[in-house]
Every structure is written in C-alpha cells, then in structure tokens.
Amino acid sequence: MHKICPSECPTMIESGAAVILDIREQFEFDAVHISSLHIPMAELEHHLDTVRKYNKVIVMCQSGRRAEALVNFLETEYNVTNLLCMEGGILGWKEKVDPSLIIE
C-alpha cells in the first residue's frame, strides 16, 4: 500500500494527476468535507468501475484507519492498483493543508 501525506495532495489534485475519494459515512461527510468524490466505504464495492477510471485515487476517511483497511482490501481482493492512502484522513488534511476546517 502506498501512503501519501495530505500536504502532497493539493498539487496532485490541481494538476489532474489524482482525485480524492472520501469513504466516510454520509453524516461525517455532511459535517465537514473537502472537494472530493464521496462514496461511503460500504458502497464502494459496487463502484469499482468509477474508482478504476482515474489515474490515481487518494482514499480518505476521518483518521486514515478505514482508508488503510479499504485500500488493502481492494488491492488484495480486486487487484485495484491506482490507490493511495491519505495519512491522517481529514484530520491530517486539517493539520497539514487547511486549518480553517471545523471538525467536531
């Protein structure tokens, strides 16, 4: 599994090299989110074609743990090879990229 620091993500996103995939539940996404594709973790297995169409997909959750588990699962079980796991999730994004986010 490849991990990526949140501070590296904006450049990749702006250049079109990657997209962020937020796998948090709807209520978490509604509370705070960044510009990203949102597919809750439980639904992702049904959207693998969407994930595979991107060059790189940066998977993000709240703290990074669910994203790590999901990336490992998709790489192992479905041979999805275009995934990066954002270290620290949205909490890491707030710390490294956008301290103005309000996360309760």
C-alpha positions as CSV (number, residue, x, y, z in Angstrom):
1,M,0.0,0.0,0.0
2,H,1.2,3.5,-0.9
3,K,0.6,6.3,1.6
4,I,0.6,10.0,0.8
5,C,0.9,13.0,3.1
6,P,-2.0,15.4,2.9
7,S,0.4,18.2,2.0
8,E,1.3,16.4,-1.2
9,C,-2.4,16.1,-2.3
10,P,-3.3,19.6,-3.5
11,T,-0.6,19.7,-6.2
12,M,-1.7,16.3,-7.5
13,I,-5.4,17.3,-7.5
14,E,-4.8,20.7,-9.2
15,S,-2.6,19.1,-11.9
16,G,-5.3,16.5,-12.6
17,A,-3.0,13.6,-11.6
18,A,-5.3,12.3,-8.9
19,V,-8.8,12.6,-7.3
20,I,-9.6,12.3,-3.6
21,L,-12.1,9.7,-2.6
22,D,-13.9,10.3,0.7
23,I,-15.1,7.0,2.1
24,R,-16.7,8.3,5.3
25,E,-20.4,7.9,6.1
26,Q,-22.8,10.5,4.8
27,F,-23.2,12.1,8.3
28,E,-19.4,12.5,8.6
29,F,-19.2,14.0,5.1
30,D,-22.1,16.3,5.8
31,A,-20.4,17.6,8.9
32,V,-17.2,18.6,7.1
33,H,-15.7,17.8,3.7
34,I,-13.3,19.0,1.1
35,S,-13.7,18.9,-2.6
36,S,-13.7,15.1,-3.3
37,L,-15.6,12.2,-4.7
38,H,-17.8,10.8,-2.0
39,I,-18.6,7.1,-1.9
40,P,-19.2,5.6,1.6
41,M,-16.9,2.6,2.3
42,A,-19.9,0.2,2.5
43,E,-20.9,1.1,-1.1
44,L,-17.5,1.2,-2.7
45,E,-17.5,-2.4,-3.8
46,H,-20.4,-1.5,-6.2
47,H,-18.5,1.4,-7.7
48,L,-15.2,-0.1,-8.6
49,D,-15.6,1.0,-12.2
50,T,-15.7,4.6,-11.0
51,V,-12.5,4.1,-9.0
52,R,-10.7,2.3,-11.8
53,K,-11.3,5.1,-14.3
54,Y,-9.0,7.5,-12.5
55,N,-5.2,7.5,-12.9
56,K,-4.7,7.9,-9.1
57,V,-7.2,7.8,-6.3
58,I,-6.3,9.2,-2.9
59,V,-8.6,7.4,-0.4
60,M,-9.5,9.4,2.7
61,C,-11.5,8.8,5.8
62,Q,-11.6,10.5,9.2
63,S,-8.2,9.5,10.6
64,G,-6.8,7.2,8.0
65,R,-7.6,3.8,9.5
66,R,-10.6,2.9,7.4
67,A,-8.8,4.1,4.3
68,E,-5.8,1.8,5.0
69,A,-8.1,-1.2,5.5
70,L,-10.1,-0.5,2.4
71,V,-7.0,0.1,0.2
72,N,-5.5,-3.2,1.4
73,F,-8.8,-5.0,0.7
74,L,-9.2,-3.5,-2.8
75,E,-5.6,-4.2,-3.7
76,T,-5.7,-7.8,-2.5
77,E,-9.2,-8.9,-3.4
78,Y,-9.9,-6.8,-6.6
79,N,-6.4,-6.0,-7.8
80,V,-7.1,-2.3,-7.8
81,T,-3.7,-0.7,-8.3
82,N,-4.3,3.0,-8.6
83,L,-4.9,3.7,-4.9
84,L,-3.0,5.9,-2.4
85,C,-4.0,6.2,1.2
86,M,-4.1,9.7,2.7
87,E,-2.2,9.7,6.0
88,G,-4.3,11.0,8.9
89,G,-7.5,11.4,6.8
90,I,-9.5,14.6,7.1
91,L,-7.8,15.3,10.4
92,G,-4.4,15.2,8.6
93,W,-5.8,17.5,5.9
94,K,-6.8,20.0,8.6
95,E,-3.4,19.8,10.2
96,K,-1.3,19.9,7.0
97,V,-3.4,21.7,4.4
98,D,-6.4,23.7,5.7
99,P,-6.5,24.6,9.5
100,S,-9.7,26.5,8.9
101,L,-11.8,23.3,8.7
102,I,-14.1,22.9,11.6
103,I,-14.2,19.3,12.7
104,E,-16.3,18.4,15.7
